[in-house]
């Protein structure tokens, strides 16, 4: 059924032309205040001393692809969801599994410490309890209902409200207790794959990314789309705020990650390499915002120097796609989930003086070029 | 239904907790708003009301002035209980002969239906069938979007649309006109036109050198605190399997580390978001007798992010404690903000206190925060703060640490403890003053009496 209903004197062509003209005008306005590039300012910033990040914890227990993970506020516990239909709560420090919740839906796509959502169009909240015998799945409370799959979810500042993103192209804010829809957000023209809430001081906004290649910033109070960025060349799989709240990063199927400055209203960096040809599915910042960890479909995690735009290091270890990376709440470790059914925890070895000797040996073996940088720094 | 007097000194003002009760009263044939017929070329549609009659009725019913009545009326329109017949996209009450109609209860917000895209698609398709070219630009965009990816059920949608169109044709013309208006009004409320590129062009921007400069500065400021870039003291628990770092940095630890206290100096937001920092700040404000500002801000946060069921109750409590004339912890905000806030509180929603909260936040940030950093409270905390020695474990010690890894207290238990603490504080009702006074030494009597009364009364009045 073709589009009908053009107004007098308009053709599809003329409408399209008008839209293109407006978009060009928007780019012109954005460029007017563009007096410097990020890499220019970054030239004055000191080079990072060589990083050594190792993976030393492997959490085994899922029977199938791990699709999502998140950290608990206590900085050592994690929750993960898998295609095997289970959600597991781990103490990543001791490797103990603390809770296991079997779920009817096997594609549990997202979980935040407690809410989880998936391809059954619902998002549920599971209250955790200390009673090992309690049937947690029975206490599951359905909160969000979309008309298509739920791709992402996040609690707001308290755990009484839930924000969800969906394959139906909308995001929604829900009251957990009553399941009431508080606000819905319309503007994406395809599935929304990811969302992230702004850090609390900067107010009531969140960013979403989708299959329409757009990243949109929303006002939670009015439901309005306040900013939009369209520079990726394929689906945006993940969006994450910079810790100050004035910028955000995105990871896309076009094999790049990008960095957007919200106050200048434009993209300020593209993180890419000729040797990286597989899509990036996930990203997260280190505590200071200087490093961006990104997980790719070629099983690696690339660590980018956010300011200089170069790759600081690369992590190997997973044996299949990396579906999710998350820095722990106090910034001490990086958690990663993969289709290889494991979760891994990695941290920096280069900031512990005990390890200098081993560090030199390892670097020399991995990449002789890095040794040069390293010896200069020491 | 309970009605709560929330405005002191104005006993006959009523605070409504459920809008639809008002709307039912307004439709009473004897005492409601005057109804009149609407002429449409050759047809006459009954039961229309004018904007000026709505305003007059509300003003009389609630004994409020015309401006307030108009604002209340506009809220009823914005929510969808009443809809404008002529200027249907502007959801306000115009105090003139402009015509409005009561929305059928079927479409009331209190029904709390999930607003489905499928229904919207059917509605747009139906209008298209009735008259080609009638959809507006934003509706066309929506229609194309929905068509694109509801494609798999488009046959169903077209069938439903045709069914509804056929059923509508069988109604009498006046009923049909009314229903069309009602339906259109419902969708204007639930699917408003989206932002256009034009609005984006006009939004304010900052020079790149300024905003990028700030991003770079943030990295530099926090570099020493980033465990991937600098040492954790005494050591990163993941690296050495020793959890001292976590123990020293518990949320409500008595003595914080020097690094943690340093972070409080980076921004006001950092200070507030750290529970230990916020406690320190609260102590400082108590000594300056401006603790009500922080308490108010916390109340606003609780309202914004809290569960919908308790929202109205919380809003009332905040009004009684901080905003009403003569309130026990009255906050000092400018007249205009106070006016907007008090008006908004008659029909409270989650963000009703935004203006006041921002005002108080900026006040604390620009004034109290600076003074706090120079205060004896802060200096004392900084002096007592610990700076642990870096761990230097041998290989065998590291192996021992790895073997000694223990589980920690479950977050479930920690949360239970927090709930118990909160309940205890909330339950402490205003204390008998004589009990307090008898504890005080004679020398400190005068000064401490006032301080203690303020503390206890203040704390009991608003504890979250």
Interface residues (C-beta under 8 A of the other chain):
Chain A: X1 X3 X4 X5 X6 X7 X8 X15 X19 X22 X23 X25 X26 X29 X30 X33 X34 X35 X36 X37 X38 X41 X42 X45 X48 X51 X53 X56 X57 X72 X73 X74 X75 X76 X77 X91 X93 X94 X96 X98 X128 X129 X130 X145 X147 X156 X157 X158 X160 X161 X168 X169 X170 X175 X176 X177 X178 X180 X181 X182 X184 X186 X187 X189 X190 X199 X200 X201 X204 X221 X224 X225 X226 X227 X228 X242 X243 X244 X246 X247 X261 X262 X263 X264 X265 X266 X268 X286 X287 X288 X289 X290 X291 X306 X307 X330 X331 X332 X333 X345 X347 X348 X349 X351 X352 X353 X354 X355
Chain B: X112 X114 X115 X116 X117 X118 X128 X132 X133 X134 X135 X137 X140 X143 X144 X145 X147 X148 X149 X154 X158 X191 X194 X195 X196 X197 X198 X200 X201 X203 X205 X206 X207 X208 X209 X210 X211 X212 X213 X214 X215 X216 X218 X219 X220 X221 X222 X223 X225 X226 X227 X228 X229 X230 X231 X232 X235 X236 X237 X238 X239 X240 X243 X245 X246 X249 X267 X268 X269 X272 X273 X301 X302 X304 X305 X306 X307 X308 X309 X350 X351 X354 X390 X392 X393 X398 X405 X406 X407 X408 X410 X411 X412 X413 X414
